[in-house]
Amino acid sequence: MAPERTGRSARWVSTFGTWDVLVIVVLALVVVGASVLVEGFATARFWGFLLLDIVPIALIALPMTLIVITGEIDLSVASTLGLASAVLGQLWVAGLPLALAVPLVVLLGALLGAVNGLFIAGFGLPSLAVTIGTLALYRGLAYVVLGDRAVADFPIGWTGNSIEALPGTTVPWVVLPLAVLAIGFGVLLHATPIGRGLYAMGNNDQAATFAGVAVARTKFWLYVVTGAVAALAGVFWTMRYASARADNGAGLELSVVAAVLLGGVSIFGGRGTLVGVLAGVLLLMTLRNALQLADVPADTLTVVTGTLLIISVVGPNAAGMLRARMRRRRPSAPPVASAEGA
């Protein structure tokens, strides 16, 4: 009977003990608990604002997931967002139409990402060191471009459309293109040879190279895409708040990295799913906004983010160790008696 119970436990852990499922369960518990305990949490208005808060973090988390799976990281994304916002504001002040300025800003983000990719993939430098450097560099350039000024006279058609809800709902329409991008990144990661190559790179760069994966070229383009997406998030940030500032998105990289790791992506690379990351984004932002609605101080919110970041690093490894232990305890099939032994 004991071996049977052990086998059932092992199957239960294998099915429901994955980190992705645990994050989704915790998210459901947070939603239920906050709906009961926090006044105003269960309103459609709150969820509309929550989705607007989620958009830039989820947007940047999509390419960040791919980068972390390869064993690298990009800490310059928030500074890229800020520089894109500052340049967008300056271009508007100079008289350039937004229909032309926005594509130029996204192109700028791609160039900023290419700088990261050149140093990391081309010269083989550590991504942590490079992107800490460009984090400071890009933020400094944002202040060079715009200084302490704020550009706030954008057309109402742009600013209003950025927060407009779908007809008859409080769901912002920007969730739709975000969902399309999420599906695209999910298919790329989980259903194409490129995605399998990313996991292989995260497990062992050299083995991936021997298997025919263009490691350096793939990493370079990942950083280019991440820069472009971060700049696109900067455009949304600027239009949502109707303000281009050099300090827009300051500190956002912490929330993005926390969400990616909380979603089960290994900081060492080679493991993680996009579904888990999106669940991590939802959990992080739902918890933060619920605490904010409950008048929890801003310093405490930072503590919560840091705590979740630590849990996100330790938790998936602990869950993996538990699954491995349960697999070892799973009873093996009894040997078949031979005719001679019978």
C-alpha positions in Angstrom: 0.0 0.0 0.0 2.9 2.3 0.9 4.5 2.0 -2.6 1.1 2.7 -4.2 0.8 5.9 -2.1 4.3 6.9 -3.0 3.6 6.4 -6.7 0.4 8.5 -6.5 2.3 11.3 -4.6 5.0 11.2 -7.3 2.5 11.5 -10.1 0.7 14.3 -8.2 3.9 16.3 -7.8 4.9 15.6 -11.4 1.6 17.0 -12.6 0.7 19.7 -10.2 4.1 20.5 -8.6 5.5 22.4 -11.5 6.4 26.0 -10.7 4.0 27.3 -13.4 1.0 25.7 -11.8 2.1 26.8 -8.3 2.3 30.4 -9.5 -1.2 30.2 -11.1 -2.6 28.7 -7.9 -1.0 31.5 -5.8 -2.4 34.1 -8.2 -5.9 32.6 -7.8 -5.5 32.7 -4.0 -4.3 36.3 -4.1 -7.3 37.4 -6.3 -9.8 35.6 -4.1 -8.2 36.9 -0.9 -7.9 40.5 -2.1 -11.5 40.5 -3.4 -12.6 39.7 0.1 -10.2 41.9 2.1 -9.4 44.9 -0.1 -12.3 47.3 -0.8 -12.5 48.2 -4.5 -10.3 45.3 -5.7 -13.1 43.4 -7.4 -14.4 46.4 -9.4 -14.1 46.6 -13.2 -12.4 50.0 -12.8 -9.6 48.5 -10.7 -8.9 45.8 -13.2 -8.9 48.2 -16.1 -6.1 50.2 -14.4 -4.3 47.0 -13.4 -4.2 45.9 -17.0 -2.7 49.3 -18.0 0.0 48.8 -15.4 0.7 45.3 -16.6 1.1 46.2 -20.3 4.7 47.7 -20.3 6.0 45.0 -17.9 4.5 42.2 -19.8 5.6 43.7 -23.1 9.3 43.8 -22.0 9.0 40.5 -20.2 8.3 38.7 -23.6 11.8 39.2 -25.1 13.4 39.2 -21.7 12.2 35.6 -21.2 14.1 34.5 -24.3 17.2 36.3 -23.2 17.2 34.8 -19.7 16.5 31.3 -21.1 19.8 31.6 -23.0 21.6 32.3 -19.7 21.9 36.1 -20.3 20.2 39.2 -18.9 19.4 42.7 -20.0 19.2 45.3 -17.2 19.1 48.3 -19.5 15.5 47.9 -20.6 14.0 50.6 -18.3 16.7 53.0 -19.4 16.0 52.2 -23.0 12.3 53.0 -22.2 13.3 56.3 -20.6 15.6 57.3 -23.5 12.9 56.4 -26.0 10.4 58.6 -24.1 12.8 61.5 -24.0 13.6 61.3 -27.7 10.0 61.0 -28.6 9.3 64.2 -26.6 12.1 66.0 -28.2 11.1 65.0 -31.7 7.6 66.2 -31.0 8.9 69.6 -29.7 10.9 69.8 -32.9 7.7 69.5 -34.9 8.0 66.0 -36.2 4.6 64.2 -36.5 4.1 61.3 -34.1 3.3 59.0 -37.0 6.9 59.4 -38.1 8.5 59.9 -34.6 7.2 56.7 -33.2 8.8 54.4 -35.8 12.1 56.3 -35.4 12.0 55.8 -31.6 11.4 52.1 -32.1 14.3 52.0 -34.5 16.4 53.8 -31.9 15.5 51.1 -29.3 16.7 48.5 -31.8 20.0 50.3 -32.2 20.4 50.5 -28.4 19.8 46.8 -28.2 22.3 46.2 -31.0 24.9 48.0 -28.8 24.3 45.5 -26.0 24.3 42.6 -28.5 27.6 43.7 -30.0 29.4 43.8 -26.7 27.8 40.6 -25.4 27.6 38.4 -28.5 30.3 40.0 -30.6 33.0 40.6 -28.0 31.9 37.9 -25.5 31.5 40.2 -22.5 29.3 39.3 -19.6 25.7 40.5 -20.1 25.3 41.6 -16.5 28.3 43.9 -16.6 27.5 45.3 -20.1 23.8 46.0 -19.4 24.6 47.6 -16.0 26.8 49.9 -17.9 24.3 50.7 -20.6 21.6 51.1 -17.9 23.5 54.1 -16.6 24.6 55.3 -20.1 21.1 55.3 -21.6 19.5 56.9 -18.6 22.2 59.6 -18.7 21.6 60.2 -22.4 17.9 60.6 -21.7 18.7 63.5 -19.4 21.1 64.9 -22.0 18.2 64.9 -24.5 15.5 66.3 -22.4 17.0 67.4 -19.1 14.5 67.8 -16.3 11.8 69.0 -18.6 8.5 67.2 -19.3 6.8 67.3 -22.7 3.1 67.0 -22.1 1.3 68.6 -25.1 0.8 65.4 -27.1 -2.4 65.2 -29.3 -5.4 63.9 -27.3 -6.0 61.4 -30.1 -2.8 59.6 -29.2 -3.0 59.9 -25.4 -6.7 59.1 -25.3 -6.4 56.1 -27.5 -3.6 54.6 -25.4 -5.9 54.1 -22.5 -9.2 53.6 -24.3 -11.2 50.5 -23.4 -12.9 48.0 -25.7 -16.5 48.8 -26.3 -18.7 47.9 -23.4 -15.8 46.9 -21.2 -13.1 48.4 -19.0 -10.4 46.2 -20.7 -7.9 48.5 -22.5 -7.6 47.8 -26.2 -3.8 47.6 -26.0 -4.2 44.2 -24.3 -5.1 42.8 -27.8 -1.8 43.6 -29.5 0.0 42.5 -26.4 -1.9 39.2 -26.6 -0.9 38.8 -30.2 2.8 39.4 -29.4 2.6 37.0 -26.5 1.2 34.3 -28.8 3.9 35.0 -31.3 6.7 34.8 -28.8 5.1 31.7 -27.3 5.1 29.9 -30.7 8.6 31.0 -31.4 9.9 29.7 -28.0 7.9 26.5 -27.7 7.1 25.3 -31.3 10.1 26.2 -33.5 13.7 25.1 -33.9 14.7 28.6 -32.8 13.1 28.1 -29.5 14.8 24.7 -29.0 18.1 26.4 -29.9 17.5 29.0 -27.1 17.0 26.2 -24.5 20.1 24.5 -25.8 22.1 27.7 -25.5 21.0 28.1 -21.9 22.0 24.6 -21.0 25.4 24.6 -22.8 26.6 27.2 -25.3 29.3 25.0 -26.7 27.1 22.0 -27.2 24.5 24.2 -28.9 27.2 25.5 -31.3 28.3 21.9 -32.1 24.6 21.2 -32.8 24.5 23.9 -35.4 22.9 26.8 -33.4 24.3 30.2 -34.4 24.8 31.2 -30.8 26.4 34.7 -31.2 24.0 35.7 -34.0 20.9 34.6 -32.1 21.9 36.4 -29.0 22.7 39.6 -30.9 19.2 39.6 -32.5 17.6 38.9 -29.2 19.1 42.1 -27.8 18.0 44.0 -30.9 14.4 42.8 -30.5 14.5 43.5 -26.7 15.6 47.1 -27.4 12.9 47.7 -29.9 10.2 46.3 -27.6 11.5 48.4 -24.7 11.3 51.5 -26.9 7.7 50.5 -27.9 6.9 50.2 -24.2 8.4 53.7 -23.8 6.0 55.0 -26.4 3.1 53.5 -24.6 4.3 54.8 -21.2 4.6 58.3 -22.7 1.2 58.3 -24.3 -0.5 56.7 -21.3 0.7 59.4 -18.9 0.8 62.1 -21.6 4.3 63.0 -20.5 7.7 62.5 -21.9 10.3 62.6 -19.2 13.9 61.3 -18.9 13.0 59.4 -15.7 10.1 57.5 -17.2 10.2 53.8 -16.2 13.0 54.3 -13.7 13.5 51.0 -11.8 11.1 49.1 -14.0 13.9 46.6 -14.8 13.5 45.2 -11.3 9.8 44.4 -11.8 10.5 42.8 -15.3 13.3 40.6 -14.0 11.3 39.7 -10.9 8.3 38.7 -13.1 10.4 36.6 -15.4 12.1 34.7 -12.6 8.9 34.4 -10.6 7.4 32.8 -13.7 9.9 29.9 -13.4 12.6 30.9 -15.8 15.9 29.8 -14.4 18.5 32.6 -13.9 21.1 30.1 -15.1 19.2 29.6 -18.4 17.8 26.5 -20.1 14.5 26.3 -18.3 11.2 28.2 -18.3 7.9 28.8 -20.1 6.2 31.9 -21.4 2.9 30.9 -19.7 4.7 30.8 -16.4 6.2 34.3 -17.1 2.8 35.8 -17.9 1.4 34.3 -14.7 4.3 35.8 -12.9 3.6 39.2 -14.3 0.0 38.9 -13.3 0.9 37.7 -9.8 3.4 40.4 -9.2 1.3 43.3 -10.5 -1.9 42.1 -8.9 -0.2 41.8 -5.5 1.4 45.2 -5.8 -1.7 47.0 -6.9 -3.8 45.3 -4.2 -1.4 46.4 -1.5 -1.3 49.9 -3.0 -5.1 50.0 -3.0 -4.9 49.0 0.7 -2.8 52.1 1.3 0.4 50.1 2.0 3.5 52.4 1.9 5.6 52.5 -1.3 8.7 51.3 0.6 6.8 48.2 1.6 5.9 47.5 -2.1 9.6 47.6 -2.9 10.2 45.1 -0.1 7.5 42.9 -1.5 9.1 43.0 -5.0 12.5 42.1 -3.6 11.1 39.3 -1.5 9.3 37.8 -4.6 12.6 38.1 -6.5 14.4 36.0 -3.9 11.5 33.5 -3.8 11.6 33.3 -7.6 15.2 32.3 -7.6 15.0 29.8 -4.8 11.5 28.4 -5.5 11.9 26.8 -8.9 15.1 25.1 -7.8 13.3 23.8 -4.6 10.4 22.5 -6.7 12.8 20.8 -9.1 14.6 19.1 -6.2 11.2 17.9 -4.9 10.2 16.5 -8.2 13.5 14.7 -8.5 13.2 13.2 -5.0 9.7 12.0 -5.7 10.8 10.4 -9.0 13.6 8.5 -7.1 11.0 7.3 -4.6 8.7 6.0 -7.3 8.5 2.2 -7.0 9.9 0.3 -9.9 8.0 -2.5 -11.6 8.5 -5.9 -10.0 10.8 -8.2 -11.9 9.1 -10.8 -14.1 9.8 -14.3 -13.0 11.5 -16.5 -15.5 10.2 -19.9 -16.5 13.3 -21.5 -15.1 12.7 -19.8 -11.7 9.1 -20.9 -11.8 
